[in-house]
Amino acid sequence: MPLKLNFNPQVKTALDNGEAVVALESTLITHGFPSPDNIEIARKIEDTVRAEGAVPATIAVLGGQITVGLTTEQLEYLGTAKNARKCSRRDLPIVVARREDGATTVAGTMIVAHWAGISVFGTGGIGGVHRGHAHDESADLMELSRTPVTVVCAGAKAILDLPLTMEVLETRGVPVIGYQTDELPAFYSRHSGLPVDVRVDTPQEAVDIIHARQELTLSGGLLVTVPVPAANEWPAAEAQVIIDQALADAETEGISGKAVTPYLLERVSQLSGKRSKKANIALLLNNARVAAQIALALASNKRVFPT
Protein backbone atom coordinates (compact mmCIF):
# COMPACT_ATOMS: atom_id res chain seq x y z
CA MET A 1 0.00 0.00 0.00
CA PRO A 2 1.37 3.47 -0.89
CA LEU A 3 2.52 5.71 1.93
CA LYS A 4 0.38 8.61 0.76
CA LEU A 5 -3.08 7.31 1.74
CA ASN A 6 -4.99 9.50 4.17
CA PHE A 7 -7.85 7.60 5.84
CA ASN A 8 -11.00 8.98 7.39
CA PRO A 9 -10.82 7.51 10.94
CA GLN A 10 -14.26 5.90 10.59
CA VAL A 11 -13.22 4.15 7.40
CA LYS A 12 -9.90 3.02 8.89
CA THR A 13 -11.61 1.60 11.96
CA ALA A 14 -14.15 -0.25 9.83
CA LEU A 15 -11.41 -1.76 7.66
CA ASP A 16 -9.32 -2.76 10.67
CA ASN A 17 -12.37 -4.48 12.17
CA GLY A 18 -13.28 -6.30 8.97
CA GLU A 19 -16.53 -4.39 8.58
CA ALA A 20 -18.31 -3.67 5.31
CA VAL A 21 -16.93 -0.65 3.43
CA VAL A 22 -18.06 0.66 0.03
CA ALA A 23 -15.77 2.81 -2.10
CA LEU A 24 -17.41 5.75 -3.92
CA GLU A 25 -16.00 7.88 -6.73
CA SER A 26 -15.76 11.66 -6.67
CA THR A 27 -15.96 12.77 -10.31
CA LEU A 28 -19.74 12.90 -9.98
CA ILE A 29 -19.12 15.67 -7.43
CA THR A 30 -16.75 17.72 -9.59
CA HIS A 31 -17.86 16.86 -13.11
CA GLY A 32 -21.17 15.00 -12.89
CA PHE A 33 -23.61 17.45 -11.32
CA PRO A 34 -23.66 21.22 -10.87
CA SER A 35 -23.38 22.85 -7.46
CA PRO A 36 -25.19 22.59 -5.06
CA ASP A 37 -26.84 19.42 -6.45
CA ASN A 38 -23.48 17.65 -6.48
CA ILE A 39 -22.98 17.90 -2.73
CA GLU A 40 -26.58 16.93 -1.95
CA ILE A 41 -26.44 13.87 -4.22
CA ALA A 42 -23.07 12.76 -2.84
CA ARG A 43 -24.49 12.95 0.69
CA LYS A 44 -27.55 10.92 -0.33
CA ILE A 45 -25.32 8.23 -1.82
CA GLU A 46 -23.28 8.01 1.37
CA ASP A 47 -26.47 7.96 3.48
CA THR A 48 -27.82 5.09 1.35
CA VAL A 49 -24.70 3.05 2.08
CA ARG A 50 -25.00 3.81 5.79
CA ALA A 51 -28.69 2.88 5.83
CA GLU A 52 -27.74 -0.61 4.67
CA GLY A 53 -25.23 -0.97 7.50
CA ALA A 54 -21.99 -0.37 5.58
CA VAL A 55 -19.44 2.46 5.77
CA PRO A 56 -19.09 4.79 2.76
CA ALA A 57 -15.60 5.80 1.61
CA THR A 58 -15.71 8.56 -0.98
CA ILE A 59 -12.25 8.76 -2.55
CA ALA A 60 -10.48 11.89 -3.82
CA VAL A 61 -7.13 13.67 -3.84
CA LEU A 62 -6.99 16.84 -1.74
CA GLY A 63 -3.91 19.01 -1.92
CA GLY A 64 -1.95 16.03 -3.21
CA GLN A 65 -3.15 13.73 -0.41
CA ILE A 66 -4.96 10.60 -1.59
CA THR A 67 -7.93 10.55 0.75
CA VAL A 68 -10.04 7.48 1.52
CA GLY A 69 -13.34 8.61 3.01
CA LEU A 70 -14.14 12.32 2.82
CA THR A 71 -15.36 14.17 5.87
CA THR A 72 -18.40 16.44 5.56
CA GLU A 73 -16.11 19.46 5.28
CA GLN A 74 -13.91 17.82 2.65
CA LEU A 75 -16.90 16.78 0.57
CA GLU A 76 -18.25 20.35 0.64
CA TYR A 77 -14.82 21.70 -0.29
CA LEU A 78 -14.54 19.36 -3.27
CA GLY A 79 -18.06 20.27 -4.34
CA THR A 80 -17.01 23.88 -4.84
CA ALA A 81 -13.43 23.31 -6.06
CA LYS A 82 -12.79 24.98 -9.41
CA ASN A 83 -9.75 23.16 -10.77
CA ALA A 84 -10.00 19.58 -9.55
CA ARG A 85 -8.45 17.23 -12.10
CA LYS A 86 -10.25 14.07 -13.18
CA CYS A 87 -7.93 11.34 -11.93
CA SER A 88 -7.46 8.03 -13.68
CA ARG A 89 -4.29 5.92 -13.39
CA ARG A 90 -2.17 8.35 -15.45
CA ASP A 91 -3.24 11.38 -13.39
CA LEU A 92 -2.60 10.17 -9.85
CA PRO A 93 1.19 10.80 -9.81
CA ILE A 94 0.64 14.25 -11.34
CA VAL A 95 -1.84 15.51 -8.74
CA VAL A 96 0.15 13.98 -5.89
CA ALA A 97 3.45 15.52 -7.05
CA ARG A 98 1.89 18.91 -7.73
CA ARG A 99 -0.21 18.84 -4.55
CA GLU A 100 -3.39 19.45 -6.52
CA ASP A 101 -7.00 18.51 -5.96
CA GLY A 102 -8.29 15.54 -7.93
CA ALA A 103 -11.57 13.67 -8.33
CA THR A 104 -11.20 9.96 -8.98
CA THR A 105 -12.85 8.35 -12.00
CA VAL A 106 -14.02 4.73 -11.97
CA ALA A 107 -10.47 3.61 -12.81
CA GLY A 108 -8.87 5.94 -10.27
CA THR A 109 -11.28 4.89 -7.54
CA MET A 110 -10.63 1.20 -8.24
CA ILE A 111 -6.89 1.70 -7.84
CA VAL A 112 -7.15 3.55 -4.53
CA ALA A 113 -9.84 1.20 -3.20
CA HIS A 114 -7.54 -1.76 -3.87
CA TRP A 115 -4.62 -0.03 -2.15
CA ALA A 116 -6.88 0.68 0.82
CA GLY A 117 -8.20 -2.87 1.06
CA ILE A 118 -11.76 -2.06 -0.08
CA SER A 119 -13.23 -4.79 -2.27
CA VAL A 120 -16.56 -3.28 -3.36
CA PHE A 121 -17.14 -0.03 -5.23
CA GLY A 122 -20.50 1.52 -6.11
CA THR A 123 -20.86 3.97 -8.99
CA GLY A 124 -23.29 5.12 -11.68
CA GLY A 125 -21.91 3.81 -14.96
CA ILE A 126 -18.49 2.85 -16.25
CA GLY A 127 -16.77 4.35 -19.27
CA GLY A 128 -16.51 2.34 -22.45
CA VAL A 129 -15.97 2.57 -26.20
CA HIS A 130 -17.20 5.80 -27.81
CA ARG A 131 -19.69 5.58 -30.65
CA GLY A 132 -18.12 6.00 -34.03
CA HIS A 133 -14.63 5.92 -32.51
CA ALA A 134 -13.74 2.28 -31.87
CA HIS A 135 -10.22 3.21 -30.74
CA ASP A 136 -11.46 5.76 -28.20
CA GLU A 137 -11.73 3.49 -25.19
CA SER A 138 -12.12 4.48 -21.55
CA ALA A 139 -9.33 3.61 -19.13
CA ASP A 140 -12.05 2.05 -16.96
CA LEU A 141 -12.08 -1.04 -19.17
CA MET A 142 -8.36 -1.65 -18.81
CA GLU A 143 -8.54 -1.07 -15.06
CA LEU A 144 -11.32 -3.64 -14.72
CA SER A 145 -8.99 -6.19 -16.30
CA ARG A 146 -6.11 -5.53 -13.92
CA THR A 147 -7.45 -4.39 -10.52
CA PRO A 148 -9.34 -6.86 -8.26
CA VAL A 149 -12.28 -4.72 -7.17
CA THR A 150 -15.98 -5.52 -7.65
CA VAL A 151 -17.67 -2.59 -9.38
CA VAL A 152 -21.42 -2.21 -8.96
CA CYS A 153 -22.97 -0.03 -11.65
CA ALA A 154 -25.86 0.37 -14.12
CA GLY A 155 -23.71 -0.76 -17.04
CA ALA A 156 -21.75 1.59 -19.27
CA LYS A 157 -23.03 5.11 -19.88
CA ALA A 158 -25.77 5.06 -22.54
CA ILE A 159 -23.94 7.58 -24.73
CA LEU A 160 -21.34 4.89 -25.48
CA ASP A 161 -21.20 1.96 -27.89
CA LEU A 162 -22.55 -0.77 -25.64
CA PRO A 163 -21.99 -3.79 -27.95
CA LEU A 164 -18.36 -2.81 -28.55
CA THR A 165 -17.87 -2.13 -24.85
CA MET A 166 -19.10 -5.64 -24.06
CA GLU A 167 -16.73 -7.06 -26.68
CA VAL A 168 -13.77 -5.30 -25.05
CA LEU A 169 -14.79 -6.52 -21.59
CA GLU A 170 -14.94 -10.07 -22.95
CA THR A 171 -11.52 -9.74 -24.57
CA ARG A 172 -10.06 -8.36 -21.34
CA GLY A 173 -11.50 -11.26 -19.33
CA VAL A 174 -13.88 -9.17 -17.20
CA PRO A 175 -16.97 -11.11 -16.05
CA VAL A 176 -20.17 -9.09 -16.51
CA ILE A 177 -22.73 -10.12 -13.90
CA GLY A 178 -26.39 -9.15 -14.13
CA TYR A 179 -27.94 -8.42 -10.73
CA GLN A 180 -31.53 -9.70 -10.99
CA THR A 181 -31.33 -9.31 -14.77
CA ASP A 182 -30.33 -11.45 -17.75
CA GLU A 183 -29.21 -8.53 -19.90
CA LEU A 184 -26.89 -5.59 -19.59
CA PRO A 185 -28.68 -2.50 -18.29
CA ALA A 186 -28.35 0.50 -20.61
CA PHE A 187 -27.77 3.03 -17.82
CA TYR A 188 -30.97 5.12 -18.06
CA SER A 189 -32.85 2.07 -19.34
CA ARG A 190 -33.27 -1.41 -17.87
CA HIS A 191 -32.78 -3.09 -21.25
CA SER A 192 -30.05 -3.16 -23.90
CA GLY A 193 -30.72 -6.50 -25.54
CA LEU A 194 -27.15 -7.58 -24.71
CA PRO A 195 -26.83 -10.73 -22.58
CA VAL A 196 -24.66 -10.73 -19.47
CA ASP A 197 -22.26 -13.56 -18.65
CA VAL A 198 -24.27 -14.73 -15.66
CA ARG A 199 -27.24 -13.65 -13.58
CA VAL A 200 -27.27 -13.48 -9.77
CA ASP A 201 -30.29 -12.70 -7.65
CA THR A 202 -28.79 -12.21 -4.19
CA PRO A 203 -25.73 -10.51 -2.68
CA GLN A 204 -24.47 -13.92 -1.54
CA GLU A 205 -24.44 -15.25 -5.11
CA ALA A 206 -22.27 -12.28 -6.10
CA VAL A 207 -19.96 -12.97 -3.14
CA ASP A 208 -19.61 -16.61 -4.22
CA ILE A 209 -18.20 -15.41 -7.56
CA ILE A 210 -15.90 -12.91 -5.81
CA HIS A 211 -14.55 -15.70 -3.62
CA ALA A 212 -14.07 -18.02 -6.60
CA ARG A 213 -12.07 -15.35 -8.43
CA GLN A 214 -9.87 -14.93 -5.35
CA GLU A 215 -9.34 -18.68 -4.95
CA LEU A 216 -8.35 -18.94 -8.61
CA THR A 217 -5.89 -16.05 -8.09
CA LEU A 218 -7.14 -14.36 -11.25
CA SER A 219 -6.21 -10.74 -11.83
CA GLY A 220 -8.85 -8.15 -12.57
CA GLY A 221 -12.19 -7.20 -11.16
CA LEU A 222 -15.84 -8.09 -11.54
CA LEU A 223 -18.60 -5.95 -13.01
CA VAL A 224 -21.98 -6.25 -11.30
CA THR A 225 -24.63 -4.49 -13.39
CA VAL A 226 -27.88 -3.36 -11.76
CA PRO A 227 -30.91 -2.07 -13.69
CA VAL A 228 -32.25 1.39 -12.82
CA PRO A 229 -35.45 1.08 -10.73
CA ALA A 230 -38.44 0.57 -13.02
CA ALA A 231 -40.24 3.65 -11.70
CA ASN A 232 -37.32 5.85 -12.79
CA GLU A 233 -36.44 4.21 -16.08
CA TRP A 234 -36.01 6.29 -19.22
CA PRO A 235 -36.85 3.81 -22.00
CA ALA A 236 -34.00 3.20 -24.42
CA ALA A 237 -35.99 4.11 -27.54
CA GLU A 238 -36.85 7.53 -26.11
CA ALA A 239 -33.37 8.12 -24.74
CA GLN A 240 -31.77 7.19 -28.06
CA VAL A 241 -33.42 10.11 -29.88
CA ILE A 242 -31.91 12.56 -27.39
CA ILE A 243 -28.52 10.84 -27.36
CA ASP A 244 -28.34 10.97 -31.16
CA GLN A 245 -29.06 14.70 -31.07
CA ALA A 246 -26.40 15.26 -28.41
CA LEU A 247 -23.86 13.30 -30.48
CA ALA A 248 -24.67 15.41 -33.55
CA ASP A 249 -24.28 18.60 -31.50
CA ALA A 250 -20.88 17.45 -30.23
CA GLU A 251 -19.77 16.79 -33.80
CA THR A 252 -20.98 20.21 -34.93
CA GLU A 253 -19.20 21.98 -32.09
CA GLY A 254 -15.96 20.03 -32.60
CA ILE A 255 -15.95 18.48 -29.13
CA SER A 256 -13.29 15.78 -28.85
CA GLY A 257 -11.11 13.80 -26.48
CA LYS A 258 -11.87 13.73 -22.77
CA ALA A 259 -14.27 16.66 -23.18
CA VAL A 260 -16.74 14.44 -25.06
CA THR A 261 -18.31 12.55 -22.15
CA PRO A 262 -18.96 15.58 -19.88
CA TYR A 263 -20.38 17.49 -22.85
CA LEU A 264 -22.69 14.67 -23.89
CA LEU A 265 -23.98 14.04 -20.37
CA GLU A 266 -24.76 17.73 -19.88
CA ARG A 267 -26.33 18.06 -23.34
CA VAL A 268 -28.49 14.98 -22.82
CA SER A 269 -29.69 16.43 -19.52
CA GLN A 270 -30.60 19.72 -21.22
CA LEU A 271 -32.40 18.07 -24.13
CA SER A 272 -34.28 15.57 -21.97
CA GLY A 273 -35.87 18.16 -19.71
CA LYS A 274 -33.92 16.70 -16.77
CA ARG A 275 -35.42 13.23 -17.27
CA SER A 276 -31.94 11.79 -17.62
CA LYS A 277 -30.91 13.45 -14.36
CA LYS A 278 -33.82 11.86 -12.51
CA ALA A 279 -32.87 8.41 -13.80
CA ASN A 280 -29.19 9.06 -13.06
CA ILE A 281 -29.84 9.94 -9.41
CA ALA A 282 -32.14 6.94 -8.97
CA LEU A 283 -29.60 4.49 -10.34
CA LEU A 284 -26.76 5.99 -8.30
CA LEU A 285 -28.73 5.44 -5.09
CA ASN A 286 -29.86 1.98 -6.13
CA ASN A 287 -26.31 0.94 -7.00
CA ALA A 288 -25.07 2.24 -3.65
CA ARG A 289 -27.72 0.13 -1.92
CA VAL A 290 -26.76 -3.05 -3.79
CA ALA A 291 -23.03 -2.39 -3.34
CA ALA A 292 -23.55 -2.04 0.42
CA GLN A 293 -25.50 -5.30 0.54
CA ILE A 294 -22.73 -7.13 -1.34
CA ALA A 295 -20.08 -5.59 0.93
CA LEU A 296 -22.04 -6.76 4.00
CA ALA A 297 -22.33 -10.28 2.64
CA LEU A 298 -18.62 -10.27 1.81
CA ALA A 299 -17.68 -9.07 5.30
CA SER A 300 -19.82 -11.77 6.95
CA ASN A 301 -18.26 -14.46 4.74
CA LYS A 302 -14.66 -13.45 5.26
CA ARG A 303 -12.22 -16.06 3.97
CA VAL A 304 -8.43 -16.14 4.06
CA PHE A 305 -6.62 -16.77 0.77
CA PRO A 306 -2.93 -17.45 0.14
CA THR A 307 -0.95 -14.43 -1.04
C-alpha positions in Angstrom: 0.0 0.0 0.0 1.4 3.5 -0.9 2.5 5.7 1.9 0.4 8.6 0.8 -3.1 7.3 1.7 -5.0 9.5 4.2 -7.8 7.6 5.8 -11.0 9.0 7.4 -10.8 7.5 10.9 -14.3 5.9 10.6 -13.2 4.1 7.4 -9.9 3.0 8.9 -11.6 1.6 12.0 -14.1 -0.3 9.8 -11.4 -1.8 7.7 -9.3 -2.8 10.7 -12.4 -4.5 12.2 -13.3 -6.3 9.0 -16.5 -4.4 8.6 -18.3 -3.7 5.3 -16.9 -0.6 3.4 -18.1 0.7 0.0 -15.8 2.8 -2.1 -17.4 5.8 -3.9 -16.0 7.9 -6.7 -15.8 11.7 -6.7 -16.0 12.8 -10.3 -19.7 12.9 -10.0 -19.1 15.7 -7.4 -16.8 17.7 -9.6 -17.9 16.9 -13.1 -21.2 15.0 -12.9 -23.6 17.4 -11.3 -23.7 21.2 -10.9 -23.4 22.9 -7.5 -25.2 22.6 -5.1 -26.8 19.4 -6.4 -23.5 17.7 -6.5 -23.0 17.9 -2.7 -26.6 16.9 -1.9 -26.4 13.9 -4.2 -23.1 12.8 -2.8 -24.5 12.9 0.7 -27.5 10.9 -0.3 -25.3 8.2 -1.8 -23.3 8.0 1.4 -26.5 8.0 3.5 -27.8 5.1 1.3 -24.7 3.0 2.1 -25.0 3.8 5.8 -28.7 2.9 5.8 -27.7 -0.6 4.7 -25.2 -1.0 7.5 -22.0 -0.4 5.6 -19.4 2.5 5.8 -19.1 4.8 2.8 -15.6 5.8 1.6 -15.7 8.6 -1.0 -12.2 8.8 -2.5 -10.5 11.9 -3.8 -7.1 13.7 -3.8 -7.0 16.8 -1.7 -3.9 19.0 -1.9 -1.9 16.0 -3.2 -3.2 13.7 -0.4 -5.0 10.6 -1.6 -7.9 10.5 0.7 -10.0 7.5 1.5 -13.3 8.6 3.0 -14.1 12.3 2.8 -15.4 14.2 5.9 -18.4 16.4 5.6 -16.1 19.5 5.3 -13.9 17.8 2.6 -16.9 16.8 0.6 -18.2 20.3 0.6 -14.8 21.7 -0.3 -14.5 19.4 -3.3 -18.1 20.3 -4.3 -17.0 23.9 -4.8 -13.4 23.3 -6.1 -12.8 25.0 -9.4 -9.8 23.2 -10.8 -10.0 19.6 -9.5 -8.5 17.2 -12.1 -10.3 14.1 -13.2 -7.9 11.3 -11.9 -7.5 8.0 -13.7 -4.3 5.9 -13.4 -2.2 8.3 -15.4 -3.2 11.4 -13.4 -2.6 10.2 -9.8 1.2 10.8 -9.8 0.6 14.2 -11.3 -1.8 15.5 -8.7 0.1 14.0 -5.9 3.4 15.5 -7.0 1.9 18.9 -7.7 -0.2 18.8 -4.5 -3.4 19.5 -6.5 -7.0 18.5 -6.0 -8.3 15.5 -7.9 -11.6 13.7 -8.3 -11.2 10.0 -9.0 -12.8 8.3 -12.0 -14.0 4.7 -12.0 -10.5 3.6 -12.8 -8.9 5.9 -10.3 -11.3 4.9 -7.5 -10.6 1.2 -8.2 -6.9 1.7 -7.8 -7.1 3.5 -4.5 -9.8 1.2 -3.2 -7.5 -1.8 -3.9 -4.6 0.0 -2.1 -6.9 0.7 0.8 -8.2 -2.9 1.1 -11.8 -2.1 -0.1 -13.2 -4.8 -2.3 -16.6 -3.3 -3.4 -17.1 0.0 -5.2 -20.5 1.5 -6.1 -20.9 4.0 -9.0 -23.3 5.1 -11.7 -21.9 3.8 -15.0 -18.5 2.9 -16.2 -16.8 4.3 -19.3 -16.5 2.3 -22.5 -16.0 2.6 -26.2 -17.2 5.8 -27.8 -19.7 5.6 -30.6 -18.1 6.0 -34.0 -14.6 5.9 -32.5 -13.7 2.3 -31.9 -10.2 3.2 -30.7 -11.5 5.8 -28.2 -11.7 3.5 -25.2 -12.1 4.5 -21.5 -9.3 3.6 -19.1 -12.1 2.1 -17.0 -12.1 -1.0 -19.2 -8.4 -1.7 -18.8 -8.5 -1.1 -15.1 -11.3 -3.6 -14.7 -9.0 -6.2 -16.3 -6.1 -5.5 -13.9 -7.5 -4.4 -10.5 -9.3 -6.9 -8.3 -12.3 -4.7 -7.2 -16.0 -5.5 -7.7 -17.7 -2.6 -9.4 -21.4 -2.2 -9.0 -23.0 0.0 -11.7 -25.9 0.4 -14.1 -23.7 -0.8 -17.0 -21.8 1.6 -19.3 -23.0 5.1 -19.9 -25.8 5.1 -22.5 -23.9 7.6 -24.7 -21.3 4.9 -25.5 -21.2 2.0 -27.9 -22.5 -0.8 -25.6 -22.0 -3.8 -27.9 -18.4 -2.8 -28.5 -17.9 -2.1 -24.8 -19.1 -5.6 -24.1 -16.7 -7.1 -26.7 -13.8 -5.3 -25.1 -14.8 -6.5 -21.6 -14.9 -10.1 -22.9 -11.5 -9.7 -24.6 -10.1 -8.4 -21.3 -11.5 -11.3 -19.3 -13.9 -9.2 -17.2 -17.0 -11.1 -16.1 -20.2 -9.1 -16.5 -22.7 -10.1 -13.9 -26.4 -9.2 -14.1 -27.9 -8.4 -10.7 -31.5 -9.7 -11.0 -31.3 -9.3 -14.8 -30.3 -11.5 -17.8 -29.2 -8.5 -19.9 -26.9 -5.6 -19.6 -28.7 -2.5 -18.3 -28.4 0.5 -20.6 -27.8 3.0 -17.8 -31.0 5.1 -18.1 -32.9 2.1 -19.3 -33.3 -1.4 -17.9 -32.8 -3.1 -21.2 -30.1 -3.2 -23.9 -30.7 -6.5 -25.5 -27.2 -7.6 -24.7 -26.8 -10.7 -22.6 -24.7 -10.7 -19.5 -22.3 -13.6 -18.7 -24.3 -14.7 -15.7 -27.2 -13.7 -13.6 -27.3 -13.5 -9.8 -30.3 -12.7 -7.7 -28.8 -12.2 -4.2 -25.7 -10.5 -2.7 -24.5 -13.9 -1.5 -24.4 -15.2 -5.1 -22.3 -12.3 -6.1 -20.0 -13.0 -3.1 -19.6 -16.6 -4.2 -18.2 -15.4 -7.6 -15.9 -12.9 -5.8 -14.5 -15.7 -3.6 -14.1 -18.0 -6.6 -12.1 -15.4 -8.4 -9.9 -14.9 -5.4 -9.3 -18.7 -5.0 -8.4 -18.9 -8.6 -5.9 -16.1 -8.1 -7.1 -14.4 -11.3 -6.2 -10.7 -11.8 -8.8 -8.2 -12.6 -12.2 -7.2 -11.2 -15.8 -8.1 -11.5 -18.6 -5.9 -13.0 -22.0 -6.3 -11.3 -24.6 -4.5 -13.4 -27.9 -3.4 -11.8 -30.9 -2.1 -13.7 -32.2 1.4 -12.8 -35.4 1.1 -10.7 -38.4 0.6 -13.0 -40.2 3.6 -11.7 -37.3 5.9 -12.8 -36.4 4.2 -16.1 -36.0 6.3 -19.2 -36.9 3.8 -22.0 -34.0 3.2 -24.4 -36.0 4.1 -27.5 -36.8 7.5 -26.1 -33.4 8.1 -24.7 -31.8 7.2 -28.1 -33.4 10.1 -29.9 -31.9 12.6 -27.4 -28.5 10.8 -27.4 -28.3 11.0 -31.2 -29.1 14.7 -31.1 -26.4 15.3 -28.4 -23.9 13.3 -30.5 -24.7 15.4 -33.5 -24.3 18.6 -31.5 -20.9 17.4 -30.2 -19.8 16.8 -33.8 -21.0 20.2 -34.9 -19.2 22.0 -32.1 -16.0 20.0 -32.6 -16.0 18.5 -29.1 -13.3 15.8 -28.8 -11.1 13.8 -26.5 -11.9 13.7 -22.8 -14.3 16.7 -23.2 -16.7 14.4 -25.1 -18.3 12.5 -22.2 -19.0 15.6 -19.9 -20.4 17.5 -22.8 -22.7 14.7 -23.9 -24.0 14.0 -20.4 -24.8 17.7 -19.9 -26.3 18.1 -23.3 -28.5 15.0 -22.8 -29.7 16.4 -19.5 -30.6 19.7 -21.2 -32.4 18.1 -24.1 -34.3 15.6 -22.0 -35.9 18.2 -19.7 -33.9 16.7 -16.8 -35.4 13.2 -17.3 -31.9 11.8 -17.6 -30.9 13.5 -14.4 -33.8 11.9 -12.5 -32.9 8.4 -13.8 -29.2 9.1 -13.1 -29.8 9.9 -9.4 -32.1 6.9 -9.0 -29.6 4.5 -10.3 -26.8 6.0 -8.3 -28.7 5.4 -5.1 -29.9 2.0 -6.1 -26.3 0.9 -7.0 -25.1 2.2 -3.7 -27.7 0.1 -1.9 -26.8 -3.1 -3.8 -23.0 -2.4 -3.3 -23.6 -2.0 0.4 -25.5 -5.3 0.5 -22.7 -7.1 -1.3 -20.1 -5.6 0.9 -22.0 -6.8 4.0 -22.3 -10.3 2.6 -18.6 -10.3 1.8 -17.7 -9.1 5.3 -19.8 -11.8 7.0 -18.3 -14.5 4.7 -14.7 -13.5 5.3 -12.2 -16.1 4.0 -8.4 -16.1 4.1 -6.6 -16.8 0.8 -2.9 -17.5 0.1 -0.9 -14.4 -1.0 
